[in-house]
Amino acid sequence: MTLKGHEKAMTDVAFILGTRLLVSGSEDESLRVWDLDTGKQVGEPLLGHDAEIAALAASPDGRWIVSGVYNGSILVWEVSTNKTELKRVPVSFKGHEYQVCNVVFAPDSKTFASASKDETVCVWKRETGEIVFGPLKVGSWAYSVSYSPDGTKLAAGTNEHIIVWNLKTGKELLKIEQRAWRVAFTPDGLRLVSGNRKNIRISDATTGDIIKQFDAHTDQPFLSLAIAPNGTKFVTTSHDKTTRFFDLTTFEQIGEPLEHPDGVWGVAFSKDGQFIATGCADKLVRTWTVPLSESELQQPTEKILKKTIVGQQPYPRRAPIHTSRFFDGFDPHSSSGRNNRAATTTRTTNGFKNTMSRLFSRSSSPQDHTPPRRSIPLVDVFATRGKHRTANRHTAERDKKLQQQRPPRQQAHATASNSTAPPAGTSDVVGGATPATLQTGGANASATTTHPSPLDVEHDSDTTCFAILTSCFPRLSHTRQTSSAASRTR
């Protein structure tokens, strides 16, 4: 995209973070705001400077723009709440006597630094215009400034040195014997990237040792540089009419140079690092798509997926189990933890058994979980086919009383044939069961009764099914006797 509007050569550009706007400065003493969606200028040119604009920068919070000019004056502009226009802040920033070559905001957007050809570096408070650090005499023209990512250090590139200060103590931390027209901290704060004419140097930000040094452009002077927000690459511009990308891992050039019709004075990365904007001496602003570096293209597939696909969120942690009652008396950190664990398990098991007993017990008492003890003695009964069954002595006594209240079995069958009575100790389906001998557990205890029904083993009322069936047998026998007599009459 090409943005046309300035009347003289472009000097610097900056993306306004949090918006789709770009601001540019020119030797025509104006700033202009551009809509990157439409490619059109937003509003009228911003006037206020009385000299050519040499440098500008946007704040990290996207609310402020600072611009410096050739006569040493500085202005701050506020981005409107609707993010569509800029208005000048009525604060004076006086301190430099000659051209302001470079400006940059601190990470907190409350202060900004400037470098000037008056051989000083200053740190300004944005709200008041007060110099809070400096002026720092650097001994030669100061060309550029850069904050460390945490805002605790400030680096300056001069005509003779690269200097790093501690902003909290004011102490000089590092001084590298290297001319630097532009200098910048990498996003991790560990390295410094600087440019001098056609030469590019990557240095250790703590020791100043050279990590890599190479020629990036032709014999034409180097002009500007910018580092991608993700720290994977950087871009440089030059009077040789090109813009070039370099990999910060391999230090190899990425793709082919971007050709311009004239020297390129300014360059800036967008927040997402996918685009750059360049300001050219041909009065035009251009935007470009940033190519991928070799290291990015060779990343494993899983790393690319991690960047492009939202990963599965970890399962939420379970709420803690309340230890009241269930783990009472158990200390997992004590030496007796195993014994306590066993005791807890036993109590839990007993509690489960008691619960099941209450659910299935015949007892109607909700308070006592233990079934009542029964004091009824048990006896062995000699049953048919030589088998033994268990019955209550009380049941046998009730059956004996019932037998005494009705006629004996032999009298009920007096008219019947003797062959119809089943043998003792056998069962007759129609006539009932022949009385059997009841043998008690004692040696001398004996009684005569009918064979108890299996239903007598467990009973819940005084009138058992066995007693009811026994009382019905004489009637059945009488019916059978009457039927036999009738058949003989015929």
C-alpha positions in Angstrom: 0.0 0.0 0.0 1.3 3.5 -0.9 0.2 6.5 1.0 0.5 9.9 -0.7 0.1 13.3 0.9 3.4 14.8 2.1 5.0 17.6 0.1 8.6 16.9 1.0 10.8 13.9 1.9 9.6 11.5 4.5 11.8 11.3 7.7 10.0 8.8 10.1 7.0 6.6 10.6 5.2 4.9 13.6 2.2 2.6 14.1 -0.3 3.8 16.7 -0.7 0.7 18.9 -4.3 -0.5 19.4 -5.5 1.1 16.2 -5.4 0.8 12.5 -3.6 4.1 12.2 -0.1 5.1 11.1 1.5 8.4 11.7 4.3 9.9 9.5 6.6 12.9 9.7 8.2 14.9 6.9 10.5 17.7 6.1 7.3 19.7 5.2 7.0 20.4 9.0 3.8 18.3 9.3 2.6 15.1 10.7 -0.1 13.1 9.0 -2.3 10.2 10.2 -3.3 7.4 7.9 -6.1 4.8 8.0 -4.5 1.5 7.1 -7.9 0.0 6.1 -8.7 2.6 3.5 -5.3 3.9 2.7 -6.5 7.5 3.1 -5.4 10.4 5.3 -7.4 11.0 8.5 -8.2 14.6 9.0 -6.0 17.5 8.3 -2.1 17.6 8.6 -0.9 18.2 12.1 0.9 21.5 12.2 2.8 23.1 15.1 6.5 22.7 14.4 8.5 25.5 12.9 11.2 23.3 11.4 11.5 20.0 9.5 10.4 16.9 11.5 13.4 14.6 12.1 12.0 11.9 14.4 8.8 10.6 16.0 7.6 7.7 18.2 4.4 6.2 19.5 3.8 5.3 23.1 3.3 1.6 24.1 -0.2 2.4 25.4 -1.2 3.9 22.1 -2.3 7.2 23.6 0.7 9.5 22.8 2.9 10.6 19.9 6.2 12.5 20.4 8.0 14.4 17.6 11.3 16.1 17.4 12.6 18.6 14.8 15.8 20.0 13.4 15.8 23.1 15.6 15.7 21.0 18.8 12.1 21.5 19.8 9.9 18.6 20.9 6.1 18.3 20.8 3.7 15.7 22.3 0.4 14.8 20.7 -2.5 12.9 22.3 -4.5 10.3 20.4 -8.2 11.1 20.8 -10.5 8.6 22.6 -12.2 7.6 19.3 -8.7 6.8 17.9 -9.2 8.9 14.8 -7.2 12.0 15.4 -4.4 13.7 17.3 -4.3 16.9 19.2 -1.3 18.8 20.5 -0.5 18.7 24.2 0.1 22.2 25.6 3.4 21.3 27.3 6.8 22.8 26.4 9.8 20.5 26.2 12.9 22.8 26.1 16.4 21.5 26.5 18.1 20.7 23.2 19.8 23.3 21.2 20.2 21.5 17.9 18.6 18.8 15.9 16.7 16.0 17.7 17.8 12.9 15.9 15.8 10.3 17.7 13.0 9.9 20.3 11.6 6.8 22.1 8.9 6.2 24.8 9.6 4.3 28.0 7.7 1.0 28.4 5.3 2.8 31.0 4.6 5.6 28.5 5.2 8.2 31.3 8.6 9.3 30.1 10.5 9.5 26.8 14.1 9.9 25.8 15.7 12.0 23.1 19.1 12.2 21.4 20.4 15.4 19.9 23.3 16.8 17.9 24.0 19.1 20.8 25.8 16.0 22.2 23.2 15.3 25.0 20.7 12.7 25.9 17.6 13.7 27.9 14.8 11.8 29.6 11.6 13.8 29.8 8.5 13.5 31.9 5.6 13.5 29.5 3.0 15.3 31.7 5.1 18.2 32.8 8.0 18.6 30.3 10.5 18.3 33.1 13.9 16.6 32.4 14.1 13.7 34.9 17.4 12.3 33.8 20.1 14.4 32.2 21.1 16.2 30.2 23.8 13.5 29.7 26.9 14.8 28.0 28.1 12.1 25.6 31.1 13.9 24.0 29.8 13.6 20.4 26.6 13.8 18.4 23.9 11.6 19.9 22.1 9.8 17.2 19.7 7.4 18.8 18.2 6.1 22.1 16.5 2.8 23.2 15.0 1.6 26.5 15.5 -1.9 27.8 12.2 -3.9 27.9 11.9 -3.5 31.7 12.6 0.2 31.5 15.6 0.1 33.9 18.3 0.8 31.3 18.8 3.3 28.5 21.2 2.9 25.6 22.4 5.7 23.3 24.2 5.5 20.0 26.6 8.4 19.4 29.2 9.3 16.8 31.9 7.5 18.8 30.3 5.1 21.3 27.4 3.0 22.4 26.6 3.9 26.1 24.2 2.1 28.5 23.0 3.7 31.8 21.1 2.5 34.8 18.1 4.8 35.0 17.6 4.1 38.7 21.1 5.0 39.9 22.2 7.2 37.0 25.4 5.0 36.7 27.0 4.3 33.4 26.9 0.5 33.0 28.6 0.0 29.6 30.6 1.9 27.0 31.4 0.3 23.6 33.9 1.8 21.3 31.6 1.7 18.3 29.9 4.4 16.3 26.1 3.8 16.0 23.7 5.8 14.0 20.9 3.6 15.4 20.9 1.3 18.4 18.1 -0.9 19.9 17.6 -3.5 22.6 16.2 -6.9 21.6 12.8 -7.8 23.1 14.5 -10.1 25.6 16.9 -7.3 26.7 20.0 -9.5 26.2 21.4 -8.0 23.0 22.0 -4.7 21.3 21.5 -4.3 17.6 23.3 -1.3 16.1 24.0 0.1 12.7 26.9 2.2 11.4 27.0 3.2 7.8 26.8 -0.2 6.0 27.8 -2.2 9.0 25.5 -4.1 11.4 26.6 -5.2 14.8 24.9 -7.5 17.4 26.5 -7.1 20.9 26.0 -8.6 24.3 24.0 -6.0 26.3 25.8 -6.7 29.5 29.5 -7.1 28.4 29.5 -5.4 25.1 31.1 -8.4 23.4 30.5 -8.7 19.7 28.1 -11.6 18.9 27.9 -10.9 15.2 29.1 -8.2 12.8 28.5 -8.0 9.1 27.9 -5.7 6.2 24.2 -5.3 5.4 24.1 -2.7 2.7 26.3 -1.2 -0.1 28.7 1.7 0.4 25.7 4.0 0.8 25.1 5.0 4.5 22.8 3.0 6.8 19.8 5.1 7.9 17.4 3.2 10.3 16.5 -0.1 11.9 13.7 -1.8 13.8 13.3 -5.1 15.6 10.3 -7.3 15.3 8.1 -7.5 18.4 8.7 -11.3 18.7 12.5 -10.9 18.4 12.9 -13.2 15.5 14.2 -10.7 13.0 15.1 -7.1 12.3 14.9 -4.7 9.4 17.3 -2.0 8.2 17.1 0.8 5.6 19.7 2.7 3.7 20.6 5.4 1.2 21.1 2.5 -1.2 17.2 2.6 -1.7 16.6 -0.8 -0.1 15.0 -2.2 3.0 16.4 -5.6 4.1 15.3 -8.2 6.7 17.7 -10.3 8.8 17.2 -13.4 10.9 18.2 -12.7 14.5 19.1 -16.4 15.0 21.1 -17.2 11.9 21.9 -13.5 11.0 21.2 -14.4 7.4 19.3 -12.1 5.1 15.6 -13.0 4.7 14.3 -12.9 1.1 15.2 -10.2 -1.4 15.6 -6.5 -0.6 12.6 -4.3 -0.9 13.4 -1.7 -3.6 12.5 2.0 -3.3 13.0 4.8 -5.8 15.0 6.8 -3.2 16.7 6.6 0.1 14.6 5.1 3.0 14.8 7.3 6.1 12.3 5.6 8.5 10.9 2.1 9.2 8.6 0.6 11.8 7.0 -2.8 12.6 3.4 -3.2 13.3 2.4 -4.6 16.7 1.8 -8.1 15.4 5.0 -8.1 13.4 3.3 -8.9 10.1 3.8 -5.6 8.4 6.3 -2.8 8.2 5.9 0.8 7.1 8.7 2.8 5.4 9.2 6.5 4.8 11.0 7.4 1.6 12.7 10.5 0.3 10.3 10.3 -2.6 7.5 11.8 -0.3 5.6 8.5 0.0 4.8 6.1 2.8 4.6 2.4 2.0 3.5 -0.7 3.8 4.9 -4.1 3.2 4.2 -7.7 4.3 7.0 -9.2 6.4 8.5 -12.4 5.1 9.2 -15.5 7.3 12.7 -16.2 8.2 14.4 -19.5 7.5 14.3 -20.5 11.2 10.5 -19.8 11.3 10.0 -21.9 8.1 12.0 -24.8 9.6 10.1 -24.9 12.8 8.7 -28.4 13.7 5.0 -28.8 12.9 4.0 -29.2 16.5 5.5 -25.8 17.3 3.6 -24.1 14.5 0.4 -25.8 15.7 1.0 -24.6 19.3 1.1 -21.0 17.9 -1.9 -21.3 15.7 -4.2 -23.7 17.5 -5.5 -23.1 21.0 -4.3 -26.0 23.1 -6.5 -28.1 25.4 -6.9 -26.5 28.8 -5.7 -28.4 31.8 -8.4 -30.2 33.8 -9.5 -28.1 36.8 -8.2 -29.3 40.1 -10.7 -31.1 42.2 -12.0 -29.5 45.3 -10.3 -30.8 48.5 -12.1 -33.7 50.3 -13.5 -32.7 53.7 -11.6 -34.8 56.2 -14.2 -34.5 58.9 -15.4 -37.9 60.1 -14.0 -39.9 57.1 -10.3 -39.3 57.9 -10.6 -38.6 61.6 -7.5 -39.7 63.4 -5.4 -40.2 60.2 -2.1 -38.3 59.8 -0.4 -39.2 56.4 2.8 -37.6 57.5 3.2 -39.5 60.8 5.2 -42.7 61.1 2.0 -44.4 62.2 0.1 -43.3 59.1 -0.3 -46.9 57.9 -1.9 -48.0 61.2 -4.2 -45.0 61.2 -5.1 -45.7 57.6 -6.0 -49.3 58.5 -8.1 -48.2 61.4 -9.9 -45.6 59.2 -10.6 -48.3 56.6 -12.0 -50.6 59.3 -14.3 -47.9 60.7 -15.5 -47.1 57.2 -16.2 -50.8 56.4 -18.1 -51.3 59.7 -20.1 -48.2 59.0 -21.1 -49.6 55.6 -22.1 -53.0 57.1 -24.2 -51.2 59.7 -26.0 -49.2 57.0 -26.7 -52.3 55.0 -28.0 -54.1 58.1 -30.4 -51.3 58.8 -31.7 -51.4 55.3 -32.4 -55.1 55.2 -33.0 -56.0 58.9 -36.5 -57.0 60.0 -36.0 -54.9 63.2 -38.3 -51.9 63.3 -36.2 -50.0 65.8 -34.3 -47.2 64.1 -32.1 -46.5 67.1 -30.5 -50.0 67.7 -28.5 -51.1 64.7 -27.9 -54.6 66.1 -30.7 -57.1 65.6 -32.4 -58.2 68.9 -31.2 -61.5 70.3 -33.8 -64.3 70.3 -33.9 -66.6 73.3 -36.2 -69.3 71.8 -34.4 -72.6 72.0 -34.0 -74.7 68.8 -34.6 -78.4 68.5 -33.9 -81.1 65.9 -36.9 -82.7 64.3 -36.8 -86.1 62.6 -38.4 -85.5 59.2 -39.2 -87.7 56.3 -36.5 -89.3 54.2 -34.2 -89.3 57.1 -33.4 -85.6 57.0 -33.1 -83.3 60.0 -34.7 -79.8 60.1 -34.6 -77.1 62.7 -37.8 -75.8 64.3 -38.8 -73.8 67.4 -39.9 -75.7 70.5 -42.7 -73.2 70.9 -44.0 -74.1 67.4 -44.0 -77.8 68.3 -45.9 -77.1 71.5 -48.5 -75.0 69.6 -49.0 -77.8 67.1 -49.4 -80.3 69.9 -52.2 -78.2 71.5 -53.9 -77.9 68.1 -53.8 -81.7 67.7 -55.4 -82.2 71.1 -58.3 -79.9 70.2 -59.4 -81.9 67.1 -60.2 -85.6 66.8 -57.3 -88.0 66.3 -56.3 -88.8 62.8 -57.2 -92.4 63.2 -60.8 -91.6 64.2 -61.3 -89.3 61.2 -60.5 -92.2 58.9 -62.5 -94.9 60.7 -64.9 -95.5 57.8 -62.2 -95.5 55.2 -60.3 -98.6 54.1 -57.2 -99.4 56.1 -55.2 -99.5 52.9 -55.9 -95.8 52.3 -53.9 -94.5 55.3 -50.3 -93.8 54.3 -47.5 -95.4 56.3 -46.0 -93.5 59.2 -43.3 -91.2 58.3 -44.6 -90.6 54.7 -46.5 -87.7 53.1 -50.0 -87.9 51.6 -50.9 -85.0 49.4 -54.7 -85.3 49.9 -54.9 -86.8 53.4 -52.0 -84.8 54.9 -48.9 -86.0 56.7 -48.6 -88.8 59.2 -47.6 -87.7 62.6 -43.9 -88.0 63.3 -42.0 -88.3 66.5 -40.5 -85.0 67.8 -37.1 -85.5 69.4 -35.8 -82.7 71.5 -32.2 -81.9 72.1 -32.4 -83.5 75.6 -31.9 -87.3 76.1 -35.4 -87.8 77.8 -37.4 -85.2 76.1 -39.8 -86.5 73.4 -43.2 -85.4 72.0 -45.6 -86.5 69.3 -46.6 -84.0 66.6 -47.0 -83.7 62.9 -44.0 -82.8 60.7 -43.5 -79.0 60.7 -43.8 -77.1 57.5 -40.6 -75.4 56.2 -42.5 -72.1 56.7 -42.2 -72.8 60.5 -38.4 -72.3 60.4 -39.0 -68.5 60.2 -42.3 -66.9 61.3 -43.4 -63.4 62.2 -46.8 -64.0 64.0 -48.3 -66.4 66.5 -50.5 -68.0 63.9 -48.2 -69.8 61.4 -49.0 -71.1 58.0 -48.3 -74.6 59.3 -51.0 -74.3 62.0 -53.5 -73.0 59.4 -52.8 -75.9 57.0 -53.0 -78.5 59.9 -56.4 -77.2 60.9 -57.6 -77.6 57.3 -56.5 -81.3 56.9 -59.4 -82.9 58.8 -61.9 -81.3 56.5 -60.0 -82.6 53.5 -59.9 -86.1 55.0 -63.6 -85.9 55.8 -64.3 -84.9 52.2 -62.3 -87.9 50.9 -64.1 -90.3 53.2 -67.5 -89.1 52.1 -66.5 -89.5 48.4 -65.4 -93.1 49.0 -68.6 -94.1 50.8 -70.7 -92.7 48.0 -68.9 -94.7 45.4 -69.5 -98.0 47.3 -73.3 -97.2 47.6 -73.5 -96.9 43.8 
